Amino acid sequence: MQLRTLSGKNAFRWQRISALYLLFYAPFLALWMTLTPHAATTENLIASLTTTWWLLPNLLALLLVITHAWVGLRDITLDYTPRPRTPMWLEALRWLLIATVVDLALLLYWIL
């Protein structure tokens, strides 16, 4: 992986998009959870959050949280690791991202 190919503009854009979505999603979800009486148990909460109406916003929020964290870790890695070891750390972060996505996919498969 060459360091010259890593662009900061796209990363900045994705981090801002994810932050804006989560800024509106999180309070709406918290308000819905407090006003919904049937979300008292974990089973009912999972059942109601995996309905067709909630599934797409929840999956989008999950993907955007992963994107937001990935961009932040990538920027920290680029800024604070020694230059010769940066590609090694970026490769480690890539495998961490892949493992996280696979783990979440298996969790979603188990829930649904």
N, C-alpha and C positions, 0 to 999 in steps of 0.2 A: 504494500500500500504506500503510495507516494503522498507526502505531506502537501505537495503543491495542489493536488486534486481536491483537497478538502476546502469547500467554500463556506465562508461564514454567513453569507447572506441568506442562503436557504435554511441553514440551521436556525438563524435568528428568526426568520419568518415562521418556521414550524413551531418554535418555542412560543412565540407570541400568539399564534393561532390556538395552540393547545391551552395556553393560559386564559385566553378569552372564553373559550368554550367551558373550561372548568370553573371560571368565575361565575358563569350563569348556571351551570349544571349543579354544582355542589349545594348552593343555598336552596335551589328548587327541590332537589332530592331530600335534603334535610327537612324542609317544610312539609313535603309530602309524607315523609316517614312519621313526623310528629302528629299530623292531622289524620292519619289513617289508623283506625283502631285495630284492624285485622293484622297489622304488622307487628304484633306483640311478641310472637315467637319467631325463632330463626327459620323454621320450616315455612311459615306463612310469609315471612319477608322474602325468602328466596323464591317462593312460588309467585308472589306478586311482582317481583323484579324481573322475572324471566317470562312474563307475559309478552305478547307481541308488541304491545304499546311501549313497554319499557326496554325491551331487549336491544333494539338498535341504539338508543341513547346511552345505555349502559356499556355496550361493547365499544362504541365510539369513545366514551370517556376512558375506558380501560386502555384502549390503543393510544389515546392522546396523553395519558399519564405516563405510559411507557416511553412515548416519543419525547415528552418533556424531560423525563429523567435521563434518557439517552443523550439528548443534546447537552444537558447540563454536565453530565459526567464526561462527555467528549470534550467540551470546552475546558473543563478543569484539567483533563489529561493533556490537552494541547498547551495549556498555559503553564502548568506547574511540573511537568515531568522533564527530565533531562532530554535534550533533543535527540541523542542517539537511541534512547530507549522508548521514545514515543510510539513508533510503529508497533512495538511489542505490546504496550499497554492498550493501544487501540484494538489490536487483535484480541486481547483478553476481554475487553469490553464488548466486542462483537459476539464472542462466544457466550458471555454472560447474558446478552440480549437474546440470543437464540435459545438458551436454556430457559430464560424467563418466559418467552413466548410459548415454547413447547409445554412448560409446566402449566401455564394459564389455559392453554388449549385443552390439555388433559383434565384440568379442573372443570372447565366449562362442559366438556363431554360428560364428566361424572355428574354434574349438577343437572344438565338437561337430559 
